[in-house]
């Protein structure tokens, strides 16, 4: 496995022995829980699969010093089909988490998402206009507003992280990069097919994301940070790098099918998090993709 980014000398969550992670069975949640346990924390893992409903006051917070709120409904296509369910879980659920943390005196790290829509400039700064152009982004941005309110009004220690396109081993093939990796390494696939080769995104490796989440616990309450690589790569770039990592030379093509409200380019300005806590990504896209291929093939 790739080495994890080194933490600075200051201990993460000094004085906090027990933490709780919502969405602990998800892609980011699993990696986060594992890392926290390596750091010596007692981790309470909660998830919908474990019977915890975020829209109810069900979090076991006795003795917990900090909550990492990663639990959410995900997937833009599903959000278009059922926007109310996304608002209920992602927005109201976050309000419930914040209110329980208010009563128990817990700090909160809220994992948000890309909420800028079609950006007015590149790279995108945290202060740039918000354009939540799909129900998933809307549900996350409304939750961000709740975080801001609870920080200012109730004094809850909250930091919000706007995650750009996270990838890494163990991610569902419903997401673009593992979908491409699967086609590249599968001998039964003689070509790689995607919807559109053109969109460019800021892809950030999971280990770097986990380090950003942990380091951001040192930031001032109410802070909002972009978490990305600071670069942008097209779908075609990804395919070429994956094929190189897999040692294959398969033809590829895009169906030229654009998603509703498609965004052509995203790239994060990540300087705010660097200046606040000294975080910067350590994993290049090529290295991260090589690790994904290695984990998928076992070689």
C-alpha positions as CSV (number, residue, x, y, z in Angstrom):
1,X,0.0,0.0,0.0
2,X,1.1,3.6,-0.5
3,X,2.5,5.3,2.6
4,X,0.1,7.6,4.3
5,X,0.8,11.3,4.4
6,X,2.7,12.1,7.5
7,X,0.9,14.0,10.2
8,X,2.7,17.0,11.8
9,X,4.2,16.5,15.2
10,X,1.1,17.8,17.0
11,X,-1.2,15.0,18.1
12,X,-4.6,14.6,16.3
13,X,-7.5,15.4,18.7
14,X,-5.2,15.6,21.7
15,X,-7.2,14.7,24.8
16,X,-9.9,12.9,22.9
17,X,-9.9,9.2,23.4
18,X,-13.2,8.2,21.8
19,X,-14.7,9.3,18.5
20,X,-17.8,8.4,16.6
21,X,-18.0,8.1,12.8
22,X,-21.3,8.2,11.0
23,X,-21.3,6.4,7.6
24,X,-18.6,4.1,8.9
25,X,-19.4,1.4,6.4
26,X,-19.0,3.6,3.4
27,X,-15.9,4.1,1.3
28,X,-14.5,7.2,3.2
29,X,-15.9,6.0,6.5
30,X,-14.1,2.7,6.4
31,X,-10.7,4.3,5.6
32,X,-11.3,7.0,8.3
33,X,-12.1,4.5,11.0
34,X,-9.1,2.3,10.2
35,X,-6.8,5.4,10.4
36,X,-8.3,6.6,13.6
37,X,-7.7,3.2,15.2
38,X,-4.1,3.2,14.1
39,X,-3.8,6.6,15.9
40,X,-5.0,4.9,19.1
41,X,-8.5,6.2,19.2
42,X,-11.5,4.2,20.3
43,X,-13.9,4.4,17.3
44,X,-17.6,3.9,17.5
45,X,-18.8,3.0,14.1
46,X,-22.4,3.8,13.1
47,X,-24.1,3.4,9.8
48,X,-27.6,2.9,8.3
49,X,-26.7,-0.8,7.8
50,X,-26.1,-1.0,11.6
51,X,-29.5,0.4,12.2
52,X,-28.7,4.0,13.0
53,X,-31.1,6.5,11.5
54,X,-29.5,9.9,11.1
55,X,-32.9,11.6,11.2
56,X,-33.4,10.5,14.7
57,X,-31.5,11.1,18.0
58,X,-29.8,7.7,18.0
59,X,-26.1,8.4,18.2
60,X,-24.4,6.8,21.2
61,X,-22.4,9.8,22.3
62,X,-21.7,9.1,25.9
63,X,-17.9,9.6,26.4
64,X,-17.4,10.7,22.8
65,X,-15.2,13.8,22.2
66,X,-15.6,14.2,18.5
67,X,-17.9,13.1,15.7
68,X,-16.9,12.6,12.1
69,X,-20.1,13.0,10.1
70,X,-19.6,11.0,6.9
71,X,-23.0,9.5,6.7
72,X,-25.2,10.5,3.8
73,X,-27.2,9.5,0.9
74,X,-25.0,9.7,-2.2
75,X,-25.3,9.7,-5.9
76,X,-26.5,12.5,-8.1
77,X,-28.8,10.3,-10.3
78,X,-30.5,8.9,-7.3
79,X,-30.9,12.5,-5.9
80,X,-32.7,13.6,-9.1
81,X,-35.2,10.7,-8.6
82,X,-35.8,11.3,-4.9
83,X,-34.8,14.8,-3.8
84,X,-36.9,14.8,-0.6
85,X,-35.1,11.7,0.7
86,X,-31.7,13.4,0.2
87,X,-32.8,16.5,1.9
88,X,-34.2,14.5,4.8
89,X,-31.1,12.4,5.3
90,X,-28.3,14.8,4.4
91,X,-29.8,18.0,5.6
92,X,-32.2,17.1,8.5
93,X,-29.9,14.3,9.5
94,X,-27.0,16.7,9.8
95,X,-29.1,19.0,11.9
96,X,-29.9,16.1,14.2
97,X,-26.2,15.2,14.5
98,X,-25.3,18.8,15.3
99,X,-28.0,19.1,17.9
100,X,-26.9,15.9,19.6
101,X,-23.3,17.1,19.6
102,X,-24.4,20.4,21.0
103,X,-26.0,18.7,24.0
104,X,-23.1,16.4,24.5
105,X,-20.3,18.9,23.9
106,X,-18.7,17.1,21.0
107,X,-16.8,18.6,18.1
108,X,-17.9,17.8,14.6
109,X,-16.1,17.3,11.3
110,X,-18.7,17.5,8.5
111,X,-17.9,15.9,5.2
112,X,-19.6,18.0,2.5
113,X,-19.2,17.8,-1.3
114,X,-18.7,19.8,-4.4
115,X,-21.4,22.6,-4.2
116,X,-20.1,25.2,-6.7
117,X,-21.9,24.1,-9.9
118,X,-20.4,25.6,-13.0
119,X,-17.5,27.6,-11.5
120,X,-17.0,31.2,-12.3
121,X,-13.2,30.8,-12.1
122,X,-10.5,28.2,-11.8
123,X,-9.2,27.2,-9.4
124,X,-12.3,27.4,-7.2
125,X,-12.0,29.1,-3.8
126,X,-14.2,28.5,-0.7
127,X,-15.5,32.1,-1.0
128,X,-16.7,31.6,-4.6
129,X,-20.4,31.6,-5.3
130,X,-22.4,28.5,-4.5
131,X,-24.5,27.0,-7.3
132,X,-26.0,23.7,-5.9
133,X,-27.2,22.6,-9.3
134,X,-28.5,19.1,-8.3
135,X,-30.4,17.8,-5.3
136,X,-27.4,16.1,-3.8
137,X,-25.3,19.3,-3.8
138,X,-28.3,21.2,-2.5
139,X,-28.7,18.8,0.4
140,X,-25.1,19.1,1.3
141,X,-25.0,22.9,1.1
142,X,-28.1,23.3,3.3
143,X,-26.3,21.0,5.8
144,X,-23.3,23.4,5.6
145,X,-25.6,26.2,6.5
146,X,-26.7,24.3,9.5
147,X,-23.1,23.7,10.5
148,X,-22.4,27.5,10.3
149,X,-25.5,28.3,12.4
150,X,-24.7,25.8,15.1
151,X,-21.1,27.1,15.2
152,X,-22.1,30.7,15.5
153,X,-25.2,30.4,17.6
154,X,-24.5,27.5,19.9
155,X,-20.7,27.4,19.9
156,X,-20.5,23.9,18.5
157,X,-16.9,23.3,17.3
158,X,-17.6,22.4,13.6
159,X,-15.3,22.2,10.6
160,X,-16.7,21.6,7.1
161,X,-14.8,19.9,4.3
162,X,-15.9,20.2,0.7
163,X,-14.6,17.0,-0.9
164,X,-13.9,17.1,-4.6
165,X,-13.7,13.8,-6.5
166,X,-12.3,11.2,-4.0
167,X,-11.0,7.9,-5.3
168,X,-9.1,4.9,-4.0
169,X,-9.1,1.1,-3.3
170,X,-12.4,-0.2,-2.1
171,X,-14.5,2.3,-3.9
172,X,-17.7,1.1,-5.7
173,X,-17.6,0.6,-9.4
174,X,-20.6,2.9,-9.6
175,X,-17.9,5.7,-9.5
176,X,-15.9,6.6,-12.6
177,X,-12.4,5.6,-11.7
178,X,-13.1,2.1,-10.4
179,X,-15.5,1.6,-13.3
180,X,-12.6,2.4,-15.7
181,X,-10.1,0.2,-13.7
182,X,-12.5,-2.8,-13.9
183,X,-12.8,-2.5,-17.6
184,X,-9.1,-2.1,-18.0
185,X,-8.1,-5.2,-16.0
186,X,-10.9,-7.5,-17.0
187,X,-9.8,-9.8,-19.8
188,X,-13.4,-10.2,-20.9
189,X,-13.6,-6.5,-21.8
190,X,-12.0,-5.7,-25.1
191,X,-12.6,-2.0,-24.9
192,X,-13.2,0.8,-22.4
193,X,-16.5,2.6,-22.7
194,X,-17.6,5.7,-20.8
195,X,-20.3,8.3,-21.2
196,X,-18.1,11.3,-22.1
197,X,-14.3,11.6,-22.4
198,X,-14.2,15.4,-22.0
199,X,-15.2,16.4,-18.5
200,X,-12.2,17.3,-16.3
201,X,-12.3,16.9,-12.5
202,X,-10.1,17.4,-9.5
203,X,-9.4,13.8,-8.3
204,X,-8.0,13.3,-4.8
205,X,-6.6,10.1,-3.4
206,X,-8.3,8.6,-0.3
207,X,-5.2,8.6,1.9
208,X,-4.8,12.3,1.3
209,X,-8.5,12.9,2.1
210,X,-8.2,11.1,5.4
211,X,-5.2,13.1,6.4
212,X,-7.0,16.3,5.5
213,X,-10.0,15.3,7.6
214,X,-7.7,14.6,10.6
215,X,-5.6,17.7,10.3
216,X,-8.6,19.9,9.9
217,X,-9.7,19.1,13.4
218,X,-7.1,21.7,14.5
219,X,-8.7,24.5,12.5
220,X,-10.9,27.2,13.9
221,X,-14.6,26.4,14.4
222,X,-16.8,27.5,11.5
223,X,-14.0,26.9,8.9
224,X,-14.9,25.6,5.5
225,X,-12.2,24.0,3.4
226,X,-11.8,22.6,-0.1
227,X,-10.2,19.2,-0.2
228,X,-8.8,18.4,-3.6
229,X,-5.5,17.8,-5.4
230,X,-5.3,21.3,-6.9
231,X,-5.2,19.8,-10.4
232,X,-7.6,18.7,-13.1
233,X,-7.7,15.7,-15.4
234,X,-10.1,14.6,-18.1
235,X,-11.9,11.2,-18.3
236,X,-9.6,10.5,-21.2
237,X,-6.5,11.3,-19.1
238,X,-7.8,8.8,-16.5
239,X,-8.3,6.0,-19.1
240,X,-4.7,6.5,-20.4
241,X,-3.2,6.4,-17.0
242,X,-5.1,3.4,-15.9
243,X,-4.2,1.5,-19.0
244,X,-0.5,2.4,-18.5
245,X,-0.8,1.2,-14.9
246,X,-2.4,-2.0,-15.9
247,X,0.0,-2.7,-18.8
248,X,-2.8,-2.9,-21.4
249,X,-3.6,-1.0,-24.6
250,X,-7.3,-1.2,-25.1
251,X,-9.3,1.0,-27.4
252,X,-11.6,3.4,-25.6
253,X,-14.5,5.7,-26.6
254,X,-17.1,7.9,-25.1
255,X,-20.8,7.7,-26.0
256,X,-20.9,11.6,-26.1
257,X,-23.8,11.4,-23.5
258,X,-23.8,14.4,-21.2
259,X,-25.4,14.1,-17.8
260,X,-28.0,16.6,-16.8
261,X,-26.3,19.8,-15.5
262,X,-22.9,18.5,-16.5
263,X,-19.9,20.5,-15.4
264,X,-16.9,20.6,-17.8
265,X,-14.1,21.5,-15.4
266,X,-13.5,21.6,-11.7
267,X,-10.2,22.4,-9.9
268,X,-9.9,23.3,-6.2
269,X,-7.8,26.0,-4.7
270,X,-6.5,24.1,-1.7
271,X,-4.4,26.9,-0.2
272,X,-6.8,27.6,2.7
273,X,-6.4,24.2,4.3
274,X,-2.6,24.4,3.8
275,X,-2.3,27.8,5.5
276,X,-4.6,26.7,8.3
277,X,-3.1,23.3,9.2
278,X,-0.3,22.6,6.8
279,X,-2.0,20.0,4.8
280,X,-1.2,19.3,1.1
281,X,-1.8,16.1,-0.9
282,X,1.0,13.6,-1.2
283,X,-0.2,11.2,-3.9
284,X,0.0,11.9,-7.6
285,X,-2.9,10.7,-9.8
286,X,-0.6,8.2,-11.5
287,X,0.5,6.8,-8.2
288,X,-3.0,6.5,-6.9
289,X,-4.2,4.8,-10.0
290,X,-1.3,2.3,-9.9
291,X,-2.4,1.5,-6.3
292,X,-6.0,0.9,-7.4
293,X,-4.9,-1.4,-10.2
294,X,-2.6,-3.3,-7.8
295,X,-5.3,-3.8,-5.3
296,X,-7.8,-4.9,-7.9
297,X,-5.4,-7.4,-9.5
298,X,-3.5,-8.5,-6.4
299,X,-0.2,-7.9,-8.2
